[in-house]
Amino acid sequence: MRSTGTLFFIAAIMVLLDFYVYQAVKTVTQPLSERARMYIHFGFWLVSVLTIFSLLAFPFVPALQQSKIFRNYVFAVLAGLFIAKLIAATIFLVDDIRRGGWWALVNIYKKTGGQSLGDGSMVSRSVFLSWIGLGLGSTLFGTMLWGFKNKYNYQVKKLKLSFPNLPAAFEGLKLVQISDVHSGSLQDVKEVNKGIDLILAQNPDLIFFTGDLVNDRATEMDPLKTSFARLQAPLGVYSSLGNHDYGDYVQWPSAAEKQANLQALMQVHKDMGWQLLMNEHKVLERNGEKIAVLGIENWGAKGRFPKYGKMEEAVTGTEDIPFKLLLSHDPSHWDAQVKKQYPDIDIMFSGHTHGMQFGLENPYFKWSPVKWMYKQWAGLYEDGAQKLYVNRGFGFIGYPGRVGIMPEITVIEFSRA
């Protein structure tokens, strides 16, 4: 985080939550021996103090800021504890409303001279609701810990798409899309190479990468350049930039250093043999027939994500190309601009959302909290003749794991309708 004020605010909320949750801990441990209660209460406050200390130390200890283990796992545990306590506190609040309502009812009856419902003292906290709150919070926290093992659990998702205007020469074209590598988070090069092997095993004609190669800095790719340079395809590997690639989330000493970082990242794409599309297009030709691959810089319509992309520059010169594929990192671009102004874009490829790395997904049902911000957040979407595919991401950021929404390698085979 860039604001230490934000950290102190979060720490203050966490302290309040700790005191609130502790009341429930005391309730459920009442039947235990005095020694058992002492150990549990001491353990509760030890974890709480260490949590607050770690959070507040982060802005002032460079070693913590540079540590992948701390940034990935410790922050994930802190976030997990915070969310778990917040959920538990919501249940406790329901119990406190019940207690307060009963107390008020008792006192109203006394004042009106009616039959007394009690002695007017506060109703005791519900042991049942206390267990429910602690149980829900603990289950969520445990689920997040379990999700750590899924961060390299790459899933190959295959689909076939038909387009009436696809040139006959490109019948059966096989494309692989990956997105959101976030190399600054990846630690296990061996596991990453297994993902690369899976991609190559699909024998794609064409490979797309749709942004966020790094978290912030071009140097994050140093341990992984050799691995990703293995990605090759007969028609080429094409890439675009995502919001993280610009270094916008780092306090740079100067604007020149920030720009140098972006130039270095662009060189990384080139060194790996990827063709980075910066508001431009490439024409692919087979047997005299053509399709166009367009790529723009990041363009986001949600939150405060930047609009660096320039579609008008990318499409110029493609007017006579019958079939167009667009790489654009942020899926909100599709509704906000592409569908409205560029109806001749046949299919757009995005990433960005990661499916929030948390949700539920099976052949009949798909849900993630990220849907409350992004209408299109994972998989295929269609509107008339136009299509959008949102990749769930190859890597991860913030939370070093996946629950329900696995890292994705997309394989699409094209045919004529």
Secondary structure, 3 states (H helix, E strand, C coil): CCCHHHHHHHHHHHHHHHHHHHHHHHHHCCCCCHHHHHHHHHHHHHHHHHHHHHHHHHHHCHHHHHCHHHHHHHHHHHHHHHHHHHHHHHHHHHHHHHHHHHHHHHHHHHHHCCCCCCCCCCCCCCHHHHHHHHHHHHHHHHHHHHHHHHCCCCEEEEEEEEECCCCHHHCCCEEEEECCCCCCCCCCHHHHHHHHHHHHHCCCCEEEEECCCCCCCHHHHCCCHHHHCCCCCCCCEEEECCHHHHCCCCCCCCHHHHHHHHHHHHHHHHHCCCEECCCEEEEEEECCEEEEEEECCCECCCCCCCECCCHHHHHCCCCCCCCEEEECCCCHHHHHHHHHHCCCCCEEEECCCHHHHECEEECCEEECHHHHCCCCCCEEEEECCEEEEECCCCCCCCCCCCECCCCEEEEEEEEEC
